[in-house]
Each structure stands twice: as C-alpha cells, then as structure tokens.
Amino acid sequence: MSAILVTGAAGFVGSRASKELVRQGHSVVGVDNFNDYYNPEFKEQNIKDVKVRLYREDIRNFAGLQKIFSENKIDKIVHLAAMVGVRPSIQNPFIYEEVNVRGTLNLLELARHNKIKKFVFASSSSVYGNRDKVPFSEDDITNSPISPYAATKKAGELLCCTYSSLYRIPSVCLRLFTVYGPCGRSDMAPYKFVDSIANGRQIEMYGDGSTRRDYTFIADVVSGIMKSMDLDAQYEIINLGCGNPVELREFIGIIEKNLGKKAKIVKEKMQPGDVKQTYADISKAKKLLGYSPKTKVEEGLRILCEWYMENRFKR
C-alpha cells in the first residue's frame, strides 16, 4: 500500500493536512523534528490523535530521510516543513538556508530516486516582496524578496521547477497567505493578538495600523492542498489566499469584539523585512483547483477566539 509523506506533520498546517488525508482514507507517513521555534508541546497536541506513522526526523538529515523511504512505499510528498518567520530569518539566515533550501533539495533528490508521482511544496506570499500592484498574481516577477525567509522560499520554487524539468516530477508550489485558525502558530500575529488581548497584555502594532494582510483560514488552505494533489500538471505555482486583505487596525478590532476586551496597543515602527500588504489573486486556484475559500475573517476569528478561550486561556 502506498503512502503520502507529509513533512512538518506536527505543525499547524501539516497536522491539519495529515488529519484530512487520513479522513480521506490515505496512509500518511509524517516527518517532524519538533524544534523549539515555538512550544513543542503544541505540536505534540496537534498530532496526538492523528493516525499517521510519525518519524521524529529532521529534513536536513538525508540519511534519516533515506531510511524513511526505504521503510515505506511513498507515492506523493506534501512538503510543509520549514523554518518560518520573516524577522527571525534576518537574525539567523543560515538555518533558514539549511532547512528551507537544503531540506527541500534532499526531498526532491529522494523524490526522483523513488519515482514520486506528485510533489506539493508550501511556498509563501512573502516571495512577492513589497509591491504596490495588487492583487499579487503568479505571473508577477518575484526577484526582489526582502527577507532571507522569502529568498529561501523562492529558491524552493526554483528547485521544484528544476526537478520537474529534469526528472519529470509533477510539482505544485502553493504560495500560502497568512494562514490562521485554531491551533495556529503561536509566533504569528493572529494567535499572539488573541493570547495577549485575552490576558490583558500589551500588543505591538507595527506602523500606523494600515498594513494589510490576506488572512486565510486553515480549513480553506487545507482544502487547496488536497485539491492540488490531484492536479494534472507538470509544474504550477498557485496562490492560496482569501482574496480579501484586511487592515491591521480592523483585524485587531474584530478580535476585541470577539473577546469583549480592549487591546492595549503599543505602536512600534515598521520592522525590516515586513511588507506593507499582501493580497492574493486566487483566479488561477479557482480555475485549476476549483478552490473556493469559504471562511471570511470575521467568522474565522470568531472560531479562533472561541477555540483559544476553551483550550489555551488559563482562568
């Protein structure tokens, strides 16, 4: 019986994708190194009830990955593991290169030697850099990343393109736009804001609050990942966003309303590597995948706030 390899299987997106694959009847082999970029206990909680064959392995370890492939008949790869975050990548670019570039290359090499039928790679909206033209289209030139993280994600896309061309590995690069929802990453603004406002702590607002993000609910992203696995294409880059950017001030206001508490805002200057806006053109995703995001930010934040108060808030 063949299986689907999911890297980053205990992470926010990876655990949800793994759970959905299992629900659909697939056999899933999970890989995660449970690093401490954020609380590893959260990752343990993410994956504990998901029926995957889990390997606690690092994608930088080629020999360790080889062993996984030798013990399992892998059919497709969903590559979600990465060092994430714009600002930390400026502080320590070397580990971003090691994990996001070398780790992806390791998996592509194993994909070619094991005749993998589909390679799905999680890229990022950060590859678009700072631009005034909106919405962001897959046809836009993306040669000006403004953080090492963005540069490594662009490098991953190029490696997928190379291996698709050389070895005929069908590859889909999904540019994800600010994914949020229950069990979300605790280093990202949606979770951090909910956590801080609920507990009466200050939140940092970079800039004047007019920056915009295309917040995309986790269930919609997972839906796009599932659909991409059956796409009949040799190489594609596809945006997975909501197509409805929201100003930071408005985003904070929605959280305040759901929690019934006012945010204690500390204004800070814009940080290096941060972009002014993200805005996904999702027409290609709609056409090729039948992708249709269903959760508006008001509903998504209501679900996130309710989940947080039930599962993480310490009364």
C-alpha positions in Angstrom: 0.0 0.0 0.0 1.4 3.4 -1.0 1.5 6.3 1.4 1.7 10.1 1.3 4.7 11.7 3.1 3.9 14.9 4.9 6.8 16.9 6.2 6.2 19.3 9.1 3.4 16.9 10.0 3.0 18.1 13.6 2.9 21.8 12.6 -0.2 24.0 12.3 -0.8 23.3 8.6 0.9 19.9 8.5 -1.2 18.4 11.2 -4.5 19.6 9.7 -3.4 18.3 6.3 -2.4 15.0 7.7 -5.7 14.6 9.5 -7.7 15.4 6.3 -5.6 12.9 4.3 -6.3 10.2 6.9 -10.0 11.1 6.9 -10.0 10.6 3.1 -8.6 7.1 3.5 -4.9 7.7 2.7 -2.0 6.2 4.6 0.2 9.0 5.9 3.8 9.0 6.9 4.7 12.1 8.9 8.0 13.7 9.5 8.7 16.5 12.0 11.7 17.4 14.1 9.6 19.1 16.9 12.0 22.0 17.1 11.5 24.8 19.7 10.8 27.7 17.4 7.6 27.7 19.3 6.4 25.5 22.1 6.9 21.8 21.0 4.1 20.8 23.4 1.7 22.5 21.0 3.0 20.3 18.2 2.6 17.2 20.3 -1.0 18.2 20.9 -1.6 18.8 17.2 -0.6 15.3 16.1 -1.5 13.1 19.1 -4.9 12.0 17.8 -3.9 11.9 14.1 -3.3 8.3 12.8 0.0 8.8 11.0 3.2 6.8 11.0 5.3 9.5 12.6 9.1 9.9 12.3 10.9 12.4 14.6 13.4 13.4 12.0 15.0 16.5 10.5 14.7 17.1 6.8 18.4 18.2 6.8 19.3 14.6 7.6 19.5 12.9 4.2 20.4 9.5 5.6 17.4 9.7 8.0 15.1 10.5 5.2 16.5 7.7 3.1 15.7 5.3 5.9 12.1 6.6 5.9 11.7 6.0 2.2 13.3 2.5 2.5 10.7 1.6 5.1 7.7 3.0 3.3 6.3 2.9 -0.2 5.9 6.7 -0.7 3.6 7.7 -3.6 3.3 11.5 -3.1 5.0 14.2 -1.0 3.4 17.2 0.7 6.4 19.3 1.8 5.3 21.7 4.5 8.3 21.6 6.9 10.2 24.9 7.0 11.9 27.4 9.2 9.3 30.1 9.2 9.1 33.8 10.1 10.4 36.9 8.4 12.1 38.6 11.3 13.9 35.6 12.7 15.3 34.8 9.3 17.1 38.2 9.4 18.7 37.3 12.7 19.8 33.8 11.7 19.7 33.3 7.9 22.0 30.2 8.0 19.4 27.8 9.5 16.8 29.1 7.0 19.1 28.2 4.2 19.9 24.8 5.7 16.3 23.8 6.3 14.4 25.5 3.5 16.8 25.1 0.7 18.9 22.0 1.6 16.0 20.3 3.2 13.9 20.8 0.1 16.7 19.6 -2.1 17.0 16.4 0.0 13.4 15.6 -0.6 13.5 16.3 -4.3 16.5 14.0 -4.7 14.6 11.3 -2.9 11.6 12.0 -5.0 13.5 11.4 -8.2 15.1 8.2 -6.9 11.7 6.9 -5.6 9.6 7.8 -8.7 7.3 10.1 -6.7 4.1 10.9 -8.6 3.4 14.4 -7.0 5.5 16.9 -5.1 3.5 19.6 -3.3 5.6 22.4 -1.9 4.4 25.0 0.6 5.8 28.4 -0.6 4.8 31.7 0.8 3.3 35.1 -0.2 6.5 36.6 1.1 8.1 35.9 -2.3 6.2 38.8 -3.7 8.2 41.3 -1.6 7.0 44.9 -1.3 4.8 45.9 -4.2 2.1 48.4 -4.9 0.4 46.4 -7.7 -2.4 44.3 -6.3 -3.6 41.7 -6.3 -0.5 39.5 -6.4 -0.5 37.3 -9.4 1.5 34.1 -10.0 2.7 35.8 -13.3 4.3 38.7 -11.3 8.1 38.8 -11.3 9.3 37.7 -7.9 13.0 38.6 -8.0 13.1 41.1 -5.1 12.5 39.2 -1.8 13.1 41.4 1.2 14.0 38.7 3.8 16.1 35.6 3.8 12.9 33.6 4.6 11.3 34.9 1.4 14.5 34.2 -0.6 14.6 30.6 0.6 11.0 30.0 -0.4 11.7 31.4 -3.8 14.7 29.1 -4.0 12.4 26.2 -3.1 10.1 27.0 -6.0 13.1 27.1 -8.4 14.4 23.8 -7.2 10.9 22.3 -7.8 10.9 23.7 -11.3 14.4 22.3 -12.0 13.5 18.8 -10.8 10.2 18.9 -12.6 12.0 19.7 -15.8 15.0 17.3 -15.4 13.2 14.3 -13.9 9.6 14.8 -14.8 8.4 15.1 -11.1 4.9 16.7 -11.2 5.2 19.6 -8.8 2.8 22.2 -7.4 4.2 25.2 -5.4 1.5 26.7 -3.3 2.0 30.3 -2.1 0.2 30.5 1.2 -1.1 33.8 2.5 -1.1 34.3 6.3 -2.8 31.1 7.5 -4.7 31.4 10.8 -7.2 29.4 12.8 -7.5 27.0 15.8 -4.1 25.5 16.8 -2.4 28.3 14.9 1.2 29.1 15.2 1.9 30.9 18.4 4.5 33.1 16.8 2.1 34.6 14.3 0.1 37.8 14.8 -3.4 36.2 14.9 -2.6 33.9 17.8 -0.3 36.4 19.6 -3.0 39.1 19.5 -5.7 36.8 20.8 -3.4 35.5 23.5 -2.3 38.9 24.6 -5.7 40.7 24.5 -7.4 37.8 26.3 -4.8 38.0 29.1 -4.7 41.8 29.3 -1.1 42.1 28.0 0.1 44.7 25.5 0.3 44.0 21.8 2.8 45.6 19.4 1.3 47.3 16.3 4.0 47.9 13.7 3.4 51.1 11.7 0.1 53.0 11.9 -2.2 50.0 11.6 -2.8 50.5 7.9 -0.8 47.5 6.7 -3.0 44.8 5.1 -2.8 41.0 5.1 -4.7 38.5 3.2 -5.6 36.3 6.2 -6.6 32.8 5.1 -8.5 30.3 7.3 -6.8 27.0 7.9 -9.7 24.9 6.5 -9.6 26.7 3.2 -5.8 26.2 2.9 -6.1 22.5 3.6 -8.8 22.3 1.0 -6.5 23.8 -1.5 -3.7 21.4 -0.6 -6.0 18.4 -1.0 -7.1 19.7 -4.4 -3.6 20.3 -5.6 -2.6 16.7 -5.0 -4.9 15.6 -7.9 -3.9 18.4 -10.3 -2.8 17.0 -13.6 0.1 19.4 -14.3 3.9 19.1 -14.6 4.7 22.3 -12.8 2.5 25.1 -11.4 2.7 27.9 -8.9 -0.7 28.7 -7.3 -1.7 31.3 -4.8 -3.8 30.0 -1.8 -5.2 33.1 -0.2 -8.6 34.5 0.7 -8.6 37.3 -1.8 -9.8 39.8 0.8 -7.0 41.8 2.6 -7.8 43.3 6.0 -6.2 46.3 7.6 -4.3 45.6 10.9 -6.5 48.0 12.8 -9.6 46.3 11.6 -8.2 42.9 12.4 -7.4 43.9 16.0 -10.9 45.4 16.3 -12.5 42.1 15.3 -10.5 40.3 18.0 -11.5 42.9 20.6 -15.2 42.4 19.7 -15.0 38.6 20.0 -13.1 38.7 23.3 -15.0 41.6 24.8 -11.8 43.3 25.7 -9.9 46.3 24.5 -6.4 45.8 23.2 -3.5 47.6 25.0 -1.7 48.8 21.9 2.0 49.8 21.8 2.9 51.4 18.5 6.2 50.4 17.0 8.0 51.4 13.8 7.8 49.0 10.8 10.2 46.1 11.0 12.9 45.2 8.5 11.5 42.5 6.1 7.9 43.3 6.8 5.8 44.1 3.7 3.0 46.8 3.5 0.4 44.5 2.1 -0.4 41.0 0.8 -3.3 40.4 -1.5 -3.8 37.1 -3.4 -5.2 36.9 -6.9 -6.9 33.5 -6.5 -8.3 33.2 -10.0 -5.8 30.6 -11.0 -6.6 28.5 -7.9 -10.3 28.7 -8.7 -9.7 27.7 -12.4 -7.2 24.9 -11.8 -8.2 23.5 -8.4 -11.8 24.6 -8.0 -10.6 26.4 -4.9 -13.2 28.5 -3.2 -12.3 29.9 0.3 -15.4 29.9 2.4 -14.4 31.5 5.7 -14.4 35.3 6.0 -12.1 36.8 8.5 -15.0 37.7 10.9 -16.1 34.1 11.1 -12.5 32.8 11.2 -11.5 35.0 14.1 -14.7 34.1 16.0 -13.7 30.4 15.7 -10.1 31.1 16.7 -11.2 33.2 19.7 -13.6 30.5 20.9 -11.0 27.8 20.5 -8.4 29.8 22.4 -10.8 30.5 25.3 -11.7 26.8 25.6 -8.2 25.4 25.1 -5.5 27.8 26.0 -6.9 30.5 28.3 -5.8 30.0 31.9 -8.6 31.1 34.1 
